[in-house]
Amino acid sequence: MLGNFKKMYLSKVQRNISTFGLGLVALSTVAALSACSDSDKTAGGGPSGTEAGNAITAQITVAGQPAAFARVKLSESESLDASESEFAEADSNGKIVFENVAEGTYTLEAKLDNKALQKEVSVEGDDVDLGKESLEETVSIEGSVGKGMEGTVKVRGMSHSAKVTDGKFSMDSLPAGPISLVFIPNEKGADTSSTYMKVVAGESSTASTFAEESRALLLDDFQDSNYQNRFMPARTYDGGWWYFNFEKNVTPDFITDDGEHRFSLEDEDGNIVAHVEATFGDVIKDSTDEKIWPWATVGIELGKSDKTLCNDISSVDSIAFRAKGEGAIVFGLVDETQKKEDQLIAQYEITLDEDWARFSVPLAEIIDPRFSYNCVNQLVWRFKPNNEEKTVKFWLDDIELTGGKRLSIWKR
């Protein structure tokens, strides 16, 4: 599933990180849209009443030819309400224009017969010309949200939904690309839950491992056997990677090793967990006689490797995870907008035990007072051997952010 991108990403990690890594994200929302066809244009303003002069234009094609009269809609990329979308029809040349669009992030979706497309559009104060965008075969999805559950599954940023009966649902006619699914239970007051996936044109896909959204934002539980987390909005699917990195005087021990220096994913009685071990050597010197201290780190990006965009987790009360092993680890949060020596803005040491334990790290109590949680790019688990045993053994599972609000985290 990771393919060539995994190899490219890891080589970048090994080149550019010493103890931490790369990471980040962002998403903003607001709305004010309008659309036009061949002969008329309708001024917009959106629910906020914002007067915006930005236009989004595109030419929709299919098999290299204009997709005449294709149906097109524009929605806020975090929206779950189809009534808030703006609709338009392409002209005979496949051209479409949405006028008076407020700044924000949107999903443009087009469909003609059994072909469709989706396109993320970021409006930042100027007109946006998408050029030619081609329709592809649509996608079908089926999945489960939990036995006995009843409700509705919706797609963020698109006008698609499906009824959930006894925990199961199916959905068709979706455009290929990243899809963010949200389950809304019928039970009053019950938590919504979500999952992210990337679907391929003309293929069927299965969705699972829905994570609760309001109680806790599940960063990862490894049940998808993937090294890419599902925490971010679907549009940031090109980021959010787990990694394991270490210095040359550290010897890693993988239960399985694909050659990419990742930790292993293991099945423990039907539950998938992360596992890696590392034995620490002595301090060595490089060619310039500078000392190289042994270190090893498991880490995760929270999204795109773009330091200009941040995760504001100041609303998060704590970060929790399950862990076991031998030795100790130092959990930390990284802000890559700081100077290199100041990027580890908070840390919390934990002594590991051979039995699984759940640790809840109170963020307000561990941050360096010089900094804030307004821009967090990564979470890291740094290995710390004791004096007698130079080997650290580490198992990790079920990483959650509790108390945070989804949209406030991604407001930048």
N, C-alpha and C positions, 0 to 999 in steps of 0.2 A: 504493500500500500504506500510505503514511503518513497520507493523508487529512487530516481536520480536526485530528486530534491533533497532527500535525506542525506545523501553523500555530499552534496554541495553545502548543505547547512552545517554538517559536522565539520567539514574542513574549515568553514568560516569560524566555527566555535573554537577549534583548535588553534587557529591563527590569532584570533582577536581576544580570547579571554584568558586570564590567568586563573583567578579563583572564582569568577562569577559567570559571565556569559552575556548574551544579548537579549533584549526583549522589549515588548511594549504594545500599545494600542490606542484606539480611540474611536469614539463614535459620538456624534451629536445629532439632536433631532429638533426640528421645528417644521412648520409647514405653511405654505401659501402657494397654491398652484393654479394653473389654468391650462387649457389645451386648445388646439385649433385643427381644422380639417382643411380641405382644398380652398373653400370659399369664405370661411369665417374664422374669426379669432375672438376668444372670450377672455376678458380681463379677469384676473384672479385677485387674491389677497389673503386667502386661507383663513382658517378659524381664528388666528390671532389678529387679523385685520392688518397685517404688515403690508406696507406698500413696497413691493420689490420689483425691480426691472429686469431680473435675470431670465434668460430664455434657455431652454434645452431643446436642441434639434438633433435629428438623426434620420438616416435613411435605412429602412428595414428591408432586408433582402432574403430570398430563399433560393437556394441552389444557384446563386450568382445573379438572379433576376429580382427586380423590384417586387416586394410583397404587397401588391396593391390591396388597399382597404383592410390591411391587418388591424386587428383591435389592439390598442395600446393603453396601458394604465400606468400611472405614476403614484407611488405611495411612499410615505415616510418609512425608512428602512426598519424601524422598531415597531411599526404600527401593527395592531391585530384587528383593527376595525376597517372592514372593506368599504364602509360608507364614507370614509375619509379620503379614499383614493380619487384621483381625477382620471377620467376616461377620454379617449380620442380615437379617431380612425385615421390611419395613414391615407394619403392621397393615392392617385393612380400610379405614381412613381415611387411609392413606399415611403414618402417623406412625412415626418411628423414634427410638430412644434408644441412645446408646452411653454407658455409665457408667464411672466410675473411670478417667478418661483423664488421663494424666500431662501436664505442661506440654510444649509442643512444637508443631510445625507438621505438619499432616496433610492428606491428600487424602481427601475423602468422595466415593465414586463410587456412583451408583445406576443400575440398568438394568431395563427392562421391555420385553419384545419387542424391537423395533428402535429403541427410544429410550433415551437415557442422559443423564447429567449428571455433571459433576465440580465440586467446590467446595473451595477452600482453606479450612482451618479452623485458626486459631491459638488455642491454649489457653494462657492466662496466669494461671491460678489461680482462675478463676471458671467457672461453667457457661456454655455457649454455646448460644443458641437461634437457629438459622438461619432460622426462620420457614418460609415456603413456598419450595420450590425446584422448578423445572419441568424435566421431561425434554424433550429435543429429539431430532431425527433424529441417528442415529449417523454417524460419519465413517470413511472408508477412507483408508489411506496406503500408498503404495508408494515405494521408493527404492533407492539404491545406496550401498554403502559402499566400493567399489573393486573393480575387475575381479579375479576369481579368489578373492576372500575368502570364507571359510566361517565360520559361527558363529551367533550369536543376537542379535537386537535386542530390547531390553526397554524398557518405559516406566517412568520413575521415578515412584514414588508410586502406581502402578496395577498390577494383575495382568494385564498384556498382554505377549505376546512373539511373535516370529515367527522362523522359521528363515531363515538367509541362505545362499543357494546361488549360487555364481559371482558373489558381490558384490551380489545383488539380493534384495529381500524385499517382502512385502506384509502388511498388517494391516488388519482391519476391526473393526466394532462398537465403535469408540472414541468417547468423549464429546467434544463440541466444546469448544474452549478451548485454553489453552497446553499443549503436549506436549513433554516432554523425552525424547529417544530415546538409548539407550546401546547401542553395538555391542560385544559380547563375542566375540572371535575364538576359534575352536577351538584355535588354536595355543597351546601352553603358554607362559606368560610374555609373550605379546604384549600390547601396550597396548590398553586399551579406548579408545573414541572416542565422541563425543557430538555431537548437534545439537539445536537448539530451534526450534520452529515454533508457529504459532497456526492451528488448523484451524477451519473454519466448518461449522456443522450442515448435514448433508445433502450435503456436497460431498466430492470426492476431492482429496487433496493429494499432493505429491511432496516427499520429504525427500532432502537431499544435503548436501555439504560437512561431513561428519563430521570432527571435530577430535580429535586424540589428547589423552587426559586425564592420563596419568601422566608422560609425558615433558615435556609443556608444556601449559599451558592456553591455547588459542588464543583471544585476545580478538577478533580480526577479521581476515579476509583479503579482505573486500569482494566475494567471489565471488557472494554472493546479491544484489548490486546494491542493498543496503538500507542505510539510515543508522541502523539499530538493531542493536546487537551481540548475539551469541548466547552471550556469556560467562556471563551470569547464569543461575541456575535459571529454568525456564520460568515460574514463578509471578511473577517480577518483570518480566514482559514489558511492563509499562507504563513502563519506564524503560530506561536504557542507550542514550542517543542520542548520535550524533556531531554536532558543530556546528562552524561557522566563524564567529568573531566578530571585529570590528575597530572601531577608533575612527574618528570622522568625517573625520579628516585622513589617512586611508589609503584608497587606491583599489584595490579587488580586481579581479582579472582571472580570470573563470571561462571555461573552455572551453565549458561550457554552464551556464546559470543559470536555475533554476526560479523565481527571484524570492524565494527564501527564504534567500538568503545562505549556502547550503551550498557546500562544495567540490564539484568534479565527480568523477564516477566514470567512468573511461576504460577501454577495452579495449586492452590491449597484447599483441598476439599471443595472444589467448584468455585472458589473465589480467586481472582487473578490479583497478584501483588507484585510489587517491584522488589528486586533483591540484587545487591552487589556487595563484594568484600574487597578490602584493600589492605596490603601490608606495607608499612612505612619503612623506608630505608634511612640512611644517615644523611646529614647535610652534606652536599657536595659543592664544588666550585665550578663555574663555567670558564670559558676561555679567557675571560677578563678578570678572573680571580674573584668574581662576585659569588657570594654564598647563595645556594638554591635550597630552600627549605621544602621538605616534602609536604604535599597537601593533596586532598581529593575532595570533590564536591559533586553531589547530585543537585541539579537545579532545573528550573522550569521558567521559560518565558511566559509572560501573560498575554502575548499577542505579537503583533508585527514588530520586527526589529527596526524601530523608528524612534530615535531618542527624542524627537520633537513632540511626540504624542505620549500621553501618560495615562495610567490608571490611578484615579483618585480614590483610594480606599480609606479615606479618613472617616467614613461612616461605618466602617467595619469594626466590630467590637473585638473579635478574636479570630485567629486562624487555628483550626483543629486538624489533627491527622492521627492515624494509628501507626505505631512503629514498634519494632522489637529488634534485638540483636545483641552485640557485645561491644563494649567501649562506649564512647559518647559521640554525640553529634551536636553541632551548633546551628540552630535554625536561624536564618537571617532574611532580611528584605533588602533589596537593592534598588537604588535610584541612580540610574546611569547619567542623569543630567548633572550630577555632582562631580567634583574633581575625583580622579581615580582613587585617591587615598581615602575619600569620604563616601564612596558609593554604598558601603554597607551601613545603612542608616539605623538598623535595629538588629539585635541578636539575642538568642535565648538558648542556653546550654541544657541538654537533656542527657541523662545517663540511661543507656539502653538496658533492657532486661530480656531474658530469653522468652518471656511470655509477651503476647501482644498487649499494649496499653494505649489508651487514647489520651493524647496530649492536647490541651487547649491553651494557646499562647495569647495572653491579654496584650493587645498591641499598645495600648496607652502606657503600659508599665515598662516597656522595653525599648522605646525609641530614644535615640540620642536627642537631647533637648535642642540641639542646633537645627534639627530637621523636622519635616512633617511627612505625612503619608499621602501627600497630594500627587506624587509622581512615583509609582512603584512599577518597575519593569520586570523584576524577577523575584522568585522565592528560591532560597538555596538551603541545602542541608550539608554543612561542612563536617567532614570526619575529624574526630579528635581521639587519637589513641592514648592509652594510659602509659605509664613509664615501664611497666613490666611487659605487657603484651602490645606489640606493635601492629596488630591486626584489628581492624574495625569491621564488624559484620552488621549489615543494615538491611532491614526489610521495611517497606513503606506502603501505605494504602489510605484511601478515603480522605483526601485533602479537602477541607471545607472552609469557606469564609462565612462567618456568622455575623448577623446584624447589619450587613450592608444592603444598600438599595441598588438594584441593577443599573438603572439609568444614571444615578449619581456617580457610580464608579466609572462609567464610560462617557462622562460629559465632555471630556477633552479628546 
